[in-house]
Amino acid sequence: MPSKGKVVYLTFDDGPTKEVTPLILDILALHKIKATFFVLGKNVLQNPEIFQRILDEGHAVGNHTFSHLKGWKTDNKAYFEDVK
């Protein structure tokens, strides 16, 4: 992203959640700021309307696995299955 000044990238992990994500989205919208949300698949299934709002408001989305397994405690096959 080209910029003439300093740049800060805002990222939010482990959502979307009903308790926090709408508040974050409200603040970002108020200040006309875009962010990247690294979401958990299980939370997307539980909160599809909040996930859709993230997309509708033009934020970037990344995969933070389905259930947030601990990579250092999980064998590779199980971990990569959780990323799908």
N, CA, C and O atoms as a GROMACS GRO file, in nm:
protein
  336
    1MET      N    1   0.084  -0.117   0.000
    1MET     CA    2   0.000   0.000   0.000
    1MET      C    3   0.089   0.124   0.000
    1MET      O    4   0.161   0.147   0.097
    2PRO      N    5   0.086   0.204  -0.106
    2PRO     CA    6   0.169   0.325  -0.113
    2PRO      C    7   0.126   0.427  -0.008
    2PRO      O    8   0.008   0.444   0.021
    3SER      N    9   0.224   0.494   0.049
    3SER     CA   10   0.195   0.595   0.151
    3SER      C   11   0.304   0.699   0.151
    3SER      O   12   0.420   0.669   0.123
    4LYS      N   13   0.268   0.822   0.182
    4LYS     CA   14   0.365   0.930   0.192
    4LYS      C   15   0.417   0.946   0.334
    4LYS      O   16   0.513   1.019   0.358
    5GLY      N   17   0.354   0.880   0.429
    5GLY     CA   18   0.394   0.893   0.568
    5GLY      C   19   0.414   0.758   0.633
    5GLY      O   20   0.424   0.655   0.565
    6LYS      N   21   0.419   0.760   0.762
    6LYS     CA   22   0.432   0.636   0.838
    6LYS      C   23   0.302   0.557   0.829
    6LYS      O   24   0.194   0.614   0.818
    7VAL      N   25   0.316   0.425   0.834
    7VAL     CA   26   0.200   0.336   0.822
    7VAL      C   27   0.194   0.244   0.942
    7VAL      O   28   0.296   0.194   0.989
    8VAL      N   29   0.074   0.221   0.991
    8VAL     CA   30   0.049   0.124   1.097
    8VAL      C   31  -0.055   0.026   1.044
    8VAL      O   32  -0.157   0.066   0.989
    9TYR      N   33  -0.028  -0.102   1.061
    9TYR     CA   34  -0.123  -0.205   1.021
    9TYR      C   35  -0.193  -0.256   1.146
    9TYR      O   36  -0.128  -0.302   1.240
   10LEU      N   37  -0.324  -0.248   1.148
   10LEU     CA   38  -0.403  -0.299   1.260
   10LEU      C   39  -0.454  -0.438   1.225
   10LEU      O   40  -0.514  -0.459   1.120
   11THR      N   41  -0.428  -0.532   1.314
   11THR     CA   42  -0.477  -0.668   1.295
   11THR      C   43  -0.548  -0.712   1.421
   11THR      O   44  -0.511  -0.675   1.532
   12PHE      N   45  -0.651  -0.792   1.402
   12PHE     CA   46  -0.729  -0.845   1.513
   12PHE      C   47  -0.743  -0.995   1.493
   12PHE      O   48  -0.782  -1.040   1.385
   13ASP      N   49  -0.711  -1.073   1.595
   13ASP     CA   50  -0.711  -1.219   1.587
   13ASP      C   51  -0.826  -1.280   1.666
   13ASP      O   52  -0.880  -1.220   1.759
   14ASP      N   53  -0.862  -1.402   1.626
   14ASP     CA   54  -0.948  -1.492   1.702
   14ASP      C   55  -1.097  -1.460   1.697
   14ASP      O   56  -1.174  -1.526   1.766
   15GLY      N   57  -1.140  -1.366   1.620
   15GLY     CA   58  -1.282  -1.333   1.610
   15GLY      C   59  -1.346  -1.410   1.496
   15GLY      O   60  -1.288  -1.506   1.445
   16PRO      N   61  -1.462  -1.368   1.457
   16PRO     CA   62  -1.538  -1.260   1.517
   16PRO      C   63  -1.613  -1.307   1.641
   16PRO      O   64  -1.658  -1.422   1.649
   17THR      N   65  -1.624  -1.218   1.738
   17THR     CA   66  -1.702  -1.247   1.858
   17THR      C   67  -1.808  -1.139   1.876
   17THR      O   68  -1.788  -1.024   1.837
   18LYS      N   69  -1.920  -1.176   1.936
   18LYS     CA   70  -2.029  -1.081   1.960
   18LYS      C   71  -1.989  -0.975   2.061
   18LYS      O   72  -2.039  -0.863   2.057
   19GLU      N   73  -1.899  -1.011   2.153
   19GLU     CA   74  -1.864  -0.920   2.262
   19GLU      C   75  -1.770  -0.807   2.217
   19GLU      O   76  -1.780  -0.696   2.268
   20VAL      N   77  -1.681  -0.835   2.123
   20VAL     CA   78  -1.574  -0.740   2.092
   20VAL      C   79  -1.578  -0.687   1.948
   20VAL      O   80  -1.562  -0.567   1.927
   21THR      N   81  -1.598  -0.774   1.852
   21THR     CA   82  -1.582  -0.735   1.712
   21THR      C   83  -1.673  -0.619   1.670
   21THR      O   84  -1.625  -0.529   1.600
   22PRO      N   85  -1.802  -0.616   1.708
   22PRO     CA   86  -1.884  -0.501   1.668
   22PRO      C   87  -1.830  -0.368   1.721
   22PRO      O   88  -1.837  -0.266   1.653
   23LEU      N   89  -1.776  -0.369   1.842
   23LEU     CA   90  -1.718  -0.246   1.899
   23LEU      C   91  -1.597  -0.201   1.819
   23LEU      O   92  -1.580  -0.083   1.790
   24ILE      N   93  -1.512  -0.297   1.784
   24ILE     CA   94  -1.394  -0.265   1.702
   24ILE      C   95  -1.438  -0.208   1.568
   24ILE      O   96  -1.383  -0.109   1.521
   25LEU      N   97  -1.536  -0.271   1.505
   25LEU     CA   98  -1.584  -0.224   1.375
   25LEU      C   99  -1.642  -0.083   1.384
   25LEU      O  100  -1.621  -0.001   1.295
   26ASP      N  101  -1.715  -0.055   1.492
   26ASP     CA  102  -1.770   0.079   1.511
   26ASP      C  103  -1.660   0.184   1.521
   26ASP      O  104  -1.669   0.290   1.459
   27ILE      N  105  -1.556   0.154   1.598
   27ILE     CA  106  -1.445   0.249   1.615
   27ILE      C  107  -1.370   0.268   1.483
   27ILE      O  108  -1.336   0.380   1.446
   28LEU      N  109  -1.345   0.158   1.412
   28LEU     CA  110  -1.277   0.169   1.284
   28LEU      C  111  -1.358   0.253   1.185
   28LEU      O  112  -1.302   0.336   1.114
   29ALA      N  113  -1.489   0.231   1.181
   29ALA     CA  114  -1.575   0.307   1.090
   29ALA      C  115  -1.577   0.455   1.126
   29ALA      O  116  -1.572   0.541   1.038
   30LEU      N  117  -1.582   0.484   1.254
   30LEU     CA  118  -1.583   0.623   1.301
   30LEU      C  119  -1.462   0.700   1.252
   30LEU      O  120  -1.470   0.818   1.218
   31HIS      N  121  -1.348   0.632   1.248
   31HIS     CA  122  -1.222   0.696   1.210
   31HIS      C  123  -1.181   0.666   1.065
   31HIS      O  124  -1.072   0.702   1.021
   32LYS      N  125  -1.271   0.598   0.991
   32LYS     CA  126  -1.245   0.562   0.850
   32LYS      C  127  -1.113   0.486   0.835
   32LYS      O  128  -1.030   0.518   0.750
   33ILE      N  129  -1.097   0.385   0.919
   33ILE     CA  130  -0.976   0.304   0.921
   33ILE      C  131  -1.010   0.161   0.876
   33ILE      O  132  -1.115   0.108   0.913
   34LYS      N  133  -0.923   0.101   0.799
   34LYS     CA  134  -0.937  -0.039   0.760
   34LYS      C  135  -0.836  -0.122   0.839
   34LYS      O  136  -0.730  -0.073   0.877
   35ALA      N  137  -0.871  -0.248   0.862
   35ALA     CA  138  -0.786  -0.338   0.938
   35ALA      C  139  -0.790  -0.476   0.874
   35ALA      O  140  -0.865  -0.499   0.779
   36THR      N  141  -0.710  -0.565   0.927
   36THR     CA  142  -0.713  -0.705   0.886
   36THR      C  143  -0.761  -0.788   1.004
   36THR      O  144  -0.710  -0.774   1.116
   37PHE      N  145  -0.858  -0.874   0.979
   37PHE     CA  146  -0.913  -0.962   1.081
   37PHE      C  147  -0.870  -1.105   1.049
   37PHE      O  148  -0.906  -1.160   0.946
   38PHE      N  149  -0.791  -1.165   1.140
   38PHE     CA  150  -0.752  -1.305   1.126
   38PHE      C  151  -0.853  -1.386   1.207
   38PHE      O  152  -0.846  -1.393   1.330
   39VAL      N  153  -0.946  -1.447   1.136
   39VAL     CA  154  -1.062  -1.509   1.200
   39VAL      C  155  -1.044  -1.659   1.220
   39VAL      O  156  -0.968  -1.725   1.150
   40LEU      N  157  -1.116  -1.709   1.318
   40LEU     CA  158  -1.125  -1.853   1.343
   40LEU      C  159  -1.249  -1.905   1.272
   40LEU      O  160  -1.356  -1.845   1.282
   41GLY      N  161  -1.235  -2.016   1.200
   41GLY     CA  162  -1.348  -2.073   1.129
   41GLY      C  163  -1.467  -2.101   1.219
   41GLY      O  164  -1.581  -2.076   1.180
   42LYS      N  165  -1.442  -2.153   1.339
   42LYS     CA  166  -1.553  -2.184   1.429
   42LYS      C  167  -1.627  -2.058   1.471
   42LYS      O  168  -1.749  -2.061   1.491
   43ASN      N  169  -1.556  -1.947   1.485
   43ASN     CA  170  -1.622  -1.821   1.523
   43ASN      C  171  -1.699  -1.761   1.406
   43ASN      O  172  -1.802  -1.695   1.426
   44VAL      N  173  -1.650  -1.782   1.285
   44VAL     CA  174  -1.724  -1.737   1.166
   44VAL      C  175  -1.857  -1.811   1.159
   44VAL      O  176  -1.960  -1.751   1.130
   45LEU      N  177  -1.856  -1.942   1.185
   45LEU     CA  178  -1.980  -2.020   1.182
   45LEU      C  179  -2.076  -1.975   1.291
   45LEU      O  180  -2.198  -1.977   1.270
   46GLN      N  181  -2.024  -1.935   1.407
   46GLN     CA  182  -2.109  -1.891   1.518
   46GLN      C  183  -2.160  -1.748   1.499
   46GLN      O  184  -2.264  -1.711   1.554
   47ASN      N  185  -2.087  -1.667   1.422
   47ASN     CA  186  -2.121  -1.525   1.407
   47ASN      C  187  -2.115  -1.482   1.260
   47ASN      O  188  -2.040  -1.389   1.227
   48PRO      N  189  -2.191  -1.546   1.174
   48PRO     CA  190  -2.180  -1.514   1.031
   48PRO      C  191  -2.217  -1.370   0.998
   48PRO      O  192  -2.162  -1.312   0.904
   49GLU      N  193  -2.310  -1.312   1.073
   49GLU     CA  194  -2.351  -1.175   1.044
   49GLU      C  195  -2.239  -1.075   1.075
   49GLU      O  196  -2.225  -0.974   1.006
   50ILE      N  197  -2.162  -1.103   1.178
   50ILE     CA  198  -2.049  -1.015   1.210
   50ILE      C  199  -1.938  -1.033   1.107
   50ILE      O  200  -1.876  -0.935   1.065
   51PHE      N  201  -1.914  -1.156   1.066
   51PHE     CA  202  -1.814  -1.180   0.962
   51PHE      C  203  -1.854  -1.108   0.833
   51PHE      O  204  -1.770  -1.047   0.767
   52GLN      N  205  -1.982  -1.115   0.798
   52GLN     CA  206  -2.029  -1.046   0.678
   52GLN      C  207  -2.009  -0.895   0.690
   52GLN      O  208  -1.976  -0.828   0.592
   53ARG      N  209  -2.030  -0.842   0.809
   53ARG     CA  210  -2.008  -0.698   0.831
   53ARG      C  211  -1.861  -0.662   0.807
   53ARG      O  212  -1.831  -0.559   0.746
   54ILE      N  213  -1.770  -0.746   0.855
   54ILE     CA  214  -1.626  -0.723   0.831
   54ILE      C  215  -1.601  -0.710   0.681
   54ILE      O  216  -1.533  -0.618   0.636
   55LEU      N  217  -1.656  -0.803   0.604
   55LEU     CA  218  -1.639  -0.802   0.459
   55LEU      C  219  -1.706  -0.680   0.396
   55LEU      O  220  -1.647  -0.612   0.312
   56ASP      N  221  -1.830  -0.654   0.436
   56ASP     CA  222  -1.907  -0.544   0.378
   56ASP      C  223  -1.839  -0.409   0.400
   56ASP      O  224  -1.851  -0.319   0.317
   57GLU      N  225  -1.768  -0.395   0.512
   57GLU     CA  226  -1.703  -0.268   0.544
   57GLU      C  227  -1.563  -0.257   0.483
   57GLU      O  228  -1.491  -0.160   0.507
   58GLY      N  229  -1.524  -0.358   0.404
   58GLY     CA  230  -1.402  -0.349   0.326
   58GLY      C  231  -1.272  -0.384   0.397
   58GLY      O  232  -1.164  -0.345   0.352
   59HIS      N  233  -1.282  -0.457   0.506
   59HIS     CA  234  -1.162  -0.498   0.578
   59HIS      C  235  -1.104  -0.623   0.513
   59HIS      O  236  -1.174  -0.699   0.446
   60ALA      N  237  -0.976  -0.645   0.533
   60ALA     CA  238  -0.910  -0.766   0.486
   60ALA      C  239  -0.933  -0.878   0.587
   60ALA      O  240  -0.951  -0.853   0.706
   61VAL      N  241  -0.933  -1.001   0.537
   61VAL     CA  242  -0.957  -1.118   0.622
   61VAL      C  243  -0.849  -1.221   0.597
   61VAL      O  244  -0.809  -1.244   0.483
   62GLY      N  245  -0.801  -1.283   0.705
   62GLY     CA  246  -0.704  -1.390   0.696
   62GLY      C  247  -0.750  -1.509   0.779
   62GLY      O  248  -0.830  -1.496   0.871
   63ASN      N  249  -0.697  -1.626   0.745
   63ASN     CA  250  -0.731  -1.751   0.814
   63ASN      C  251  -0.642  -1.768   0.936
   63ASN      O  252  -0.519  -1.767   0.926
   64HIS      N  253  -0.703  -1.782   1.052
   64HIS     CA  254  -0.629  -1.805   1.177
   64HIS      C  255  -0.659  -1.945   1.230
   64HIS      O  256  -0.658  -1.967   1.351
   65THR      N  257  -0.684  -2.036   1.142
   65THR     CA  258  -0.722  -2.176   1.163
   65THR      C  259  -0.870  -2.187   1.197
   65THR      O  260  -0.939  -2.086   1.212
   66PHE      N  261  -0.918  -2.310   1.210
   66PHE     CA  262  -1.059  -2.331   1.243
   66PHE      C  263  -1.082  -2.320   1.393
   66PHE      O  264  -1.175  -2.252   1.437
   67SER      N  265  -0.997  -2.386   1.472
   67SER     CA  266  -1.024  -2.392   1.617
   67SER      C  267  -0.909  -2.345   1.704
   67SER      O  268  -0.913  -2.362   1.826
   68HIS      N  269  -0.806  -2.288   1.644
   68HIS     CA  270  -0.692  -2.231   1.717
   68HIS      C  271  -0.614  -2.337   1.795
   68HIS      O  272  -0.583  -2.320   1.913
   69LEU      N  273  -0.583  -2.447   1.727
   69LEU     CA  274  -0.497  -2.548   1.789
   69LEU      C  275  -0.360  -2.488   1.819
   69LEU      O  276  -0.316  -2.396   1.750
   70LYS      N  277  -0.296  -2.538   1.920
   70LYS     CA  278  -0.160  -2.494   1.953
   70LYS      C  279  -0.063  -2.565   1.857
   70LYS      O  280  -0.044  -2.686   1.866
   71GLY      N  281  -0.002  -2.489   1.768
   71GLY     CA  282   0.085  -2.546   1.666
   71GLY      C  283   0.202  -2.624   1.722
   71GLY      O  284   0.244  -2.723   1.662
   72TRP      N  285   0.255  -2.582   1.834
   72TRP     CA  286   0.370  -2.649   1.893
   72TRP      C  287   0.332  -2.773   1.972
   72TRP      O  288   0.419  -2.848   2.015
   73LYS      N  289   0.200  -2.796   1.991
   73LYS     CA  290   0.155  -2.915   2.064
   73LYS      C  291   0.074  -3.010   1.976
   73LYS      O  292   0.021  -3.110   2.024
   74THR      N  293   0.064  -2.978   1.848
   74THR     CA  294  -0.021  -3.054   1.757
   74THR      C  295   0.064  -3.108   1.643
   74THR      O  296   0.152  -3.038   1.591
   75ASP      N  297   0.039  -3.233   1.602
   75ASP     CA  298   0.116  -3.287   1.491
   75ASP      C  299   0.078  -3.214   1.362
   75ASP      O  300  -0.031  -3.157   1.351
   76ASN      N  301   0.169  -3.216   1.266
   76ASN     CA  302   0.152  -3.138   1.143
   76ASN      C  303   0.022  -3.170   1.070
   76ASN      O  304  -0.047  -3.079   1.024
   77LYS      N  305  -0.011  -3.297   1.058
   77LYS     CA  306  -0.131  -3.335   0.983
   77LYS      C  307  -0.256  -3.273   1.046
   77LYS      O  308  -0.337  -3.214   0.976
   78ALA      N  309  -0.270  -3.287   1.176
   78ALA     CA  310  -0.388  -3.231   1.245
   78ALA      C  311  -0.390  -3.079   1.236
   78ALA      O  312  -0.496  -3.019   1.217
   79TYR      N  313  -0.274  -3.018   1.249
   79TYR     CA  314  -0.268  -2.872   1.244
   79TYR      C  315  -0.309  -2.820   1.106
   79TYR      O  316  -0.389  -2.727   1.096
   80PHE      N  317  -0.254  -2.880   1.001
   80PHE     CA  318  -0.287  -2.833   0.867
   80PHE      C  319  -0.432  -2.863   0.829
   80PHE      O  320  -0.491  -2.790   0.750
   81GLU      N  321  -0.489  -2.969   0.884
   81GLU     CA  322  -0.632  -2.995   0.864
   81GLU      C  323  -0.714  -2.883   0.927
   81GLU      O  324  -0.818  -2.845   0.873
   82ASP      N  325  -0.668  -2.830   1.039
   82ASP     CA  326  -0.740  -2.724   1.109
   82ASP      C  327  -0.733  -2.592   1.033
   82ASP      O  328  -0.816  -2.503   1.053
   83VAL      N  329  -0.634  -2.578   0.946
   83VAL     CA  330  -0.620  -2.456   0.866
   83VAL      C  331  -0.716  -2.456   0.748
   83VAL      O  332  -0.756  -2.350   0.701
   84LYS      N  333  -0.753  -2.574   0.699
   84LYS     CA  334  -0.839  -2.583   0.579
   84LYS      C  335  -0.973  -2.518   0.599
   84LYS      O  336  -1.056  -2.518   0.508
   0.00000   0.00000   0.00000
